[in-house]
Each structure stands twice: as C-alpha cells, then as structure tokens.
C-alpha cells in the first residue's frame, strides 16, 4: 500500500472518529421542550429567546421553543410529559393545579419556577363596529381566543362578570391574536379578546393598518366580580395611551401574572440552574428575548401554581 493511500485512510479514519465523537456528544444532550404560544403573541418570541439562552448556558441540554395554543395547551403538555417547561397565566395554572375548569378530573402536578411579567387583557375593536363598552358585545361577532389558550379562560370570566352569556349573547369565534387581526380587518368579526404582554405585535399591526382606527374597550370594572368568584388573581391595570398606533387614551383593564412552570419530576438542581440563568441574564441586560421591553422580570410572589421549585427562592431574594 502506498504512503499516499495510507495517508488517505488515516485522514478518513480521523474524520470518522471526529464525526462519531460529535454524534455521541449530541446523543448525550438532554432536551428541554418549552411550551410557548402562537406566533402572533409574546410567549413565542420570549420562549425562543429563553431556549437560546438555556442552550448556550446549560451544559448538556438543548432547549427548544414549541408553538402551541397557549397556556392551557402548555399545562396539558407538561402534564403528559411532552414539555418540561411552559409559559402560562396564573389563573390557568391554578386551575390545572387544582384540577378545575378545563382540567377537571386531571390535576397537573405543577411547580412554579418564576413569576414573569403582567399579562394584560385587551378587548380590541375598530371604529365603525359600534362597540364602545363590554355591553355592546351583545349580538356581535367576537373572538374569545384560540382553543387551548388562557385568553379563552380569562375572556370567558370577563364576559361573565360583565353580565353577558358567552354562548347566547354573541356569535363567538376561537381565533388567536394574528388570526383575530386578519378577521377584524376583513370585517368577519367585530371585536376580539387577547391577553398578552405590551406591546403585542398583532395588535400593533392592526393599529398601524391604513384606514383602520384601533379602539381598546375599558373593562377594569369587572375585576372585583372576577376575584369574588375565582380568587384574588386579577388586578385593575392600564394600557397607557400610545402603546399602540392610534390609541389616543389610557385603557382601563384587568391584568393577571404570567408564570413559568414545570412539573414535580424536574430535579431541584435543574430547576435552580434554569432560574439562576434566567435571573443572571436578565440582571446583566442579556434578557432571554434580547429586548429590554421583554426582559424576563423574575420575582417570587407566592405559590401561584404549586410550590416554588426548591432552591429558586434563594436566587429571587
């Protein structure tokens, strides 16, 4: 065998060895699936940023952000073991933890990793629909959020507290934020509910549409009735004027906290590392979303959905 052939065989063997080692390293990595939401909301870009931060800073793990229907879907995915981490609103998480409402008979053994940021209810319409207040939704075509979303959970509670029947008093659609915006532009619906962070891209898009005048409906007056029935989960809040194009006045609303959750199978060590990474990156300015507005606001504010994961309170003090 010639020296040239020998060198060629050695080169091939080395290349194969490197490839096998790389493959073994990839195979040894564990995955963390993060349940987010639809592409028109805030959970999805936040989840993508969080997956990127964890993949870079948590050795041995590869995190991925999954498009889902939102909070309810995320909680069910955690309950079935298909996701390890999920974004959710506190009211949906509490239902899952207690086995109530959409989780009746199927409790989810949740643990709270962190409280994130306020999730603000938007009741969105446009000029020309005749909708000025919640009572005006009667007889209208209204989207209450996509199936499996916490928007739907909270929308039903707002509608109920306003003295309306979600099934009898309106023609109801079940659309996500982006789909709702398209539908209202095409005059297929008159209004829609959406609960999310500020600003929500889809609502910004609607406000910036030529020939469209965005209107946000006040509804803070229903918070007291919501809390009387469902517990003190909700607070009165404001979407400040100019948050969205064409929004010329403050919008009085109901707000609930977003939280990051896992199940009772995640080790305390891993839970601690995940929250520490989030907190450290947020504090240093390298927030998971890469955006100052959407930086994860990590704080310990009680056991909203099961116990705070062990050790995380040490980070959050």
C-alpha positions as CSV (number, residue, x, y, z in Angstrom):
1,X,0.0,0.0,0.0
2,X,1.4,3.4,-1.0
3,X,2.2,6.1,1.5
4,X,-0.4,8.3,-0.2
5,X,-3.1,5.7,0.2
6,X,-2.1,5.2,3.9
7,X,-2.4,9.0,4.5
8,X,-5.8,9.0,2.8
9,X,-7.0,6.1,5.0
10,X,-5.7,7.8,8.2
11,X,-7.5,11.1,7.2
12,X,-10.8,9.2,6.6
13,X,-10.4,7.4,9.9
14,X,-9.8,10.6,11.8
15,X,-12.7,12.3,10.2
16,X,-15.0,9.4,11.1
17,X,-13.7,9.5,14.6
18,X,-14.5,13.2,15.0
19,X,-17.9,12.6,13.5
20,X,-18.6,9.7,15.9
21,X,-17.5,11.8,18.9
22,X,-19.7,14.7,17.8
23,X,-22.6,12.4,17.3
24,X,-22.1,10.9,20.7
25,X,-21.9,14.3,22.3
26,X,-25.2,15.3,20.6
27,X,-26.8,12.0,21.7
28,X,-25.8,12.6,25.3
29,X,-27.6,16.0,25.3
30,X,-30.9,16.1,27.1
31,X,-33.8,18.2,25.7
32,X,-35.9,20.8,27.3
33,X,-39.1,21.5,25.4
34,X,-40.6,24.9,26.2
35,X,-44.3,25.4,25.6
36,X,-45.0,28.9,24.3
37,X,-48.0,30.1,22.3
38,X,-49.0,31.3,18.8
39,X,-46.6,33.3,16.6
40,X,-48.6,36.5,16.9
41,X,-48.2,36.8,20.7
42,X,-45.4,37.4,23.2
43,X,-44.9,33.9,24.6
44,X,-43.4,32.6,21.3
45,X,-40.5,35.2,20.9
46,X,-39.9,35.0,24.7
47,X,-39.8,31.2,24.5
48,X,-37.4,31.3,21.6
49,X,-35.1,33.7,23.4
50,X,-35.3,31.5,26.6
51,X,-34.5,28.4,24.6
52,X,-31.4,30.1,23.1
53,X,-30.2,31.3,26.5
54,X,-30.6,27.9,28.1
55,X,-29.0,26.0,25.2
56,X,-25.9,28.3,25.5
57,X,-25.6,28.3,29.3
58,X,-26.9,25.0,30.5
59,X,-24.3,22.3,29.7
60,X,-25.7,19.0,28.4
61,X,-29.0,20.4,27.5
62,X,-30.6,21.6,24.3
63,X,-33.8,23.7,24.7
64,X,-36.4,24.2,22.0
65,X,-39.4,26.6,21.9
66,X,-42.6,24.9,20.7
67,X,-45.5,26.7,19.0
68,X,-48.7,25.9,21.0
69,X,-52.2,27.1,21.6
70,X,-51.0,28.9,24.7
71,X,-51.3,28.4,28.5
72,X,-53.9,25.6,28.6
73,X,-52.1,23.6,26.0
74,X,-48.7,24.2,27.7
75,X,-50.1,22.9,31.0
76,X,-51.5,19.8,29.4
77,X,-48.2,19.2,27.6
78,X,-46.4,19.4,30.9
79,X,-49.0,17.1,32.5
80,X,-48.5,14.5,29.7
81,X,-44.7,14.8,29.9
82,X,-44.3,16.2,26.4
83,X,-42.9,19.5,27.7
84,X,-40.6,20.2,30.5
85,X,-41.2,23.9,30.9
86,X,-44.1,26.2,29.9
87,X,-45.3,29.7,29.9
88,X,-48.8,30.2,31.4
89,X,-51.1,32.7,33.0
90,X,-51.6,32.2,36.8
91,X,-55.3,31.6,36.6
92,X,-55.0,28.7,34.1
93,X,-52.1,27.3,36.1
94,X,-54.1,27.4,39.3
95,X,-57.0,25.6,37.6
96,X,-54.5,22.9,36.4
97,X,-53.0,22.5,39.9
98,X,-56.4,22.1,41.5
99,X,-58.0,20.1,38.6
100,X,-60.7,22.6,37.9
101,X,-62.4,24.0,34.8
102,X,-60.6,22.8,31.7
103,X,-58.6,20.4,33.9
104,X,-61.5,18.9,35.8
105,X,-60.5,15.4,36.8
106,X,-56.9,15.8,35.6
107,X,-54.8,17.7,38.0
108,X,-51.3,18.7,36.9
109,X,-48.5,18.4,39.5
110,X,-47.1,21.8,38.8
111,X,-44.2,23.7,40.4
112,X,-43.7,27.4,39.8
113,X,-40.2,28.3,38.6
114,X,-40.7,32.1,38.4
115,X,-43.2,34.9,38.2
116,X,-42.6,36.7,34.9
117,X,-44.5,39.8,33.8
118,X,-48.1,41.1,33.9
119,X,-50.4,39.7,31.2
120,X,-52.8,42.4,30.2
121,X,-56.3,41.7,28.8
122,X,-57.0,43.5,25.5
123,X,-60.6,43.9,24.3
124,X,-59.9,45.1,20.8
125,X,-62.2,46.6,18.2
126,X,-62.1,49.2,15.5
127,X,-64.0,52.3,14.6
128,X,-67.3,51.5,12.9
129,X,-68.3,48.4,14.7
130,X,-70.5,50.1,17.3
131,X,-68.6,48.6,20.2
132,X,-67.8,51.2,22.9
133,X,-68.2,49.1,26.1
134,X,-68.5,45.4,27.1
135,X,-72.3,45.5,27.0
136,X,-72.0,46.4,23.3
137,X,-70.6,43.0,22.5
138,X,-74.2,41.6,22.7
139,X,-75.2,40.5,19.3
140,X,-71.7,41.0,17.8
141,X,-69.2,38.6,16.2
142,X,-66.5,38.2,18.8
143,X,-63.3,36.1,19.0
144,X,-62.5,34.9,22.5
145,X,-59.1,33.4,21.8
146,X,-57.8,30.2,20.3
147,X,-58.7,26.8,21.8
148,X,-56.3,25.8,24.5
149,X,-55.4,29.4,25.3
150,X,-55.5,31.3,28.6
151,X,-57.0,34.1,26.6
152,X,-60.1,32.0,26.3
153,X,-60.2,31.2,30.0
154,X,-59.9,34.9,31.0
155,X,-62.2,36.1,28.3
156,X,-65.0,33.9,29.5
157,X,-64.5,35.3,33.0
158,X,-64.6,38.9,31.8
159,X,-67.7,38.3,29.7
160,X,-69.4,36.5,32.7
161,X,-68.5,39.3,35.1
162,X,-70.0,41.9,32.6
163,X,-73.3,40.1,32.8
164,X,-73.2,38.5,29.4
165,X,-73.6,34.9,28.2
166,X,-70.6,33.8,26.0
167,X,-72.8,31.4,24.1
168,X,-76.1,33.2,23.8
169,X,-75.2,36.9,23.7
170,X,-72.6,36.8,20.9
171,X,-71.5,34.9,17.8
172,X,-68.3,33.5,19.0
173,X,-65.1,32.6,17.1
174,X,-62.0,31.0,18.6
175,X,-59.0,32.7,16.9
176,X,-55.5,33.5,18.0
177,X,-54.2,37.1,18.0
178,X,-52.9,37.2,14.5
179,X,-55.9,35.4,13.1
180,X,-58.2,37.8,15.0
181,X,-56.5,40.8,13.5
182,X,-56.9,39.4,10.0
183,X,-60.6,38.6,10.7
184,X,-61.3,42.1,12.0
185,X,-59.5,43.7,9.1
186,X,-61.8,41.7,6.8
187,X,-64.9,42.6,8.8
188,X,-65.5,39.0,9.7
189,X,-65.6,39.8,13.4
190,X,-66.4,43.0,15.3
191,X,-64.1,42.6,18.3
192,X,-61.6,40.2,19.9
193,X,-60.1,39.3,23.3
194,X,-56.4,38.9,23.7
195,X,-54.3,38.7,26.8
196,X,-50.6,39.3,26.5
197,X,-47.6,41.5,27.2
198,X,-47.1,45.0,25.9
199,X,-46.9,45.6,23.1
200,X,-48.4,42.6,21.3
201,X,-47.2,42.5,17.7
202,X,-50.5,41.6,16.2
203,X,-52.3,44.5,17.9
204,X,-49.6,46.9,16.8
205,X,-50.1,45.6,13.3
206,X,-53.8,46.3,13.5
207,X,-53.3,49.8,14.8
208,X,-50.8,50.6,12.0
209,X,-53.1,49.4,9.2
210,X,-54.0,52.3,6.9
211,X,-57.7,53.3,7.1
212,X,-58.2,51.5,10.4
213,X,-58.8,53.2,13.8
214,X,-57.9,51.0,16.7
215,X,-60.1,51.1,19.8
216,X,-59.5,49.3,23.1
217,X,-62.5,48.7,25.4
218,X,-62.3,49.6,29.1
219,X,-63.3,46.7,31.4
220,X,-61.5,47.3,34.7
221,X,-64.8,47.5,36.5
222,X,-65.3,43.7,36.2
223,X,-62.2,42.8,38.2
224,X,-63.9,42.8,41.6
225,X,-66.6,40.3,40.4
226,X,-63.9,38.1,38.8
227,X,-61.9,38.0,42.1
228,X,-65.0,37.3,44.1
229,X,-65.6,34.1,42.2
230,X,-62.1,32.9,41.2
231,X,-59.8,34.2,43.9
232,X,-57.6,37.3,44.0
233,X,-55.8,36.5,40.8
234,X,-56.7,39.7,38.9
235,X,-55.8,43.4,39.4
236,X,-57.0,46.6,37.7
237,X,-54.4,48.0,35.4
238,X,-53.9,50.3,32.4
239,X,-52.6,50.0,28.9
240,X,-51.1,53.5,28.6
241,X,-52.1,55.7,25.7
242,X,-49.8,55.5,22.6
243,X,-48.8,51.9,23.4
244,X,-50.4,51.1,20.1
245,X,-50.7,53.2,16.9
246,X,-54.0,55.1,17.0
247,X,-54.5,54.5,20.8
248,X,-55.2,58.0,22.0
249,X,-56.2,57.4,25.6
250,X,-55.4,55.1,28.5
251,X,-57.3,51.8,28.5
252,X,-58.5,50.5,31.9
253,X,-58.2,46.8,32.0
254,X,-57.8,43.5,34.0
255,X,-54.4,42.0,34.4
256,X,-53.1,38.7,35.6
257,X,-49.5,37.5,36.2
258,X,-47.6,35.2,33.8
259,X,-45.5,32.5,35.4
260,X,-43.0,29.9,34.2
261,X,-43.8,26.4,35.4
262,X,-42.6,22.8,35.3
263,X,-43.8,19.6,36.9
264,X,-42.8,17.7,40.0
265,X,-40.4,15.4,38.1
266,X,-37.8,18.1,37.4
267,X,-34.9,17.8,39.8
268,X,-34.4,20.7,42.2
269,X,-30.9,21.1,40.9
270,X,-32.1,21.6,37.3
271,X,-34.9,23.9,38.4
272,X,-32.4,26.0,40.3
273,X,-30.0,26.2,37.4
274,X,-32.7,27.3,34.9
275,X,-34.0,30.1,37.1
276,X,-30.5,31.2,38.0
277,X,-29.6,31.5,34.3
278,X,-32.8,33.5,33.6
279,X,-32.2,35.8,36.6
280,X,-28.5,36.3,35.8
281,X,-29.1,37.1,32.1
282,X,-32.0,39.4,33.0
283,X,-29.9,41.3,35.6
284,X,-26.9,41.6,33.3
285,X,-29.0,43.1,30.4
286,X,-28.8,39.9,28.3
287,X,-32.5,39.1,28.7
288,X,-33.9,36.0,27.1
289,X,-35.7,37.9,24.4
290,X,-32.8,40.2,23.6
291,X,-35.2,43.1,24.2
292,X,-35.3,45.5,27.1
293,X,-39.1,45.6,26.9
294,X,-39.5,41.8,27.1
295,X,-36.7,41.0,29.6
296,X,-37.9,38.4,32.0
297,X,-38.9,40.1,35.2
298,X,-38.2,37.3,37.7
299,X,-39.6,37.7,41.2
300,X,-41.0,35.4,43.9
301,X,-44.6,36.4,44.5
302,X,-46.1,33.4,46.3
303,X,-47.1,29.9,45.3
304,X,-49.4,30.6,42.4
305,X,-49.3,27.1,41.0
306,X,-47.9,24.7,43.4
307,X,-44.8,25.2,45.4
308,X,-42.0,27.4,44.2
309,X,-39.3,25.0,42.9
310,X,-36.9,24.2,45.7
311,X,-33.9,26.5,45.9
312,X,-35.3,29.1,43.5
313,X,-36.3,31.3,46.4
314,X,-32.6,31.7,47.2
315,X,-32.0,33.3,43.8
316,X,-35.1,35.5,43.9
317,X,-34.4,37.2,47.3
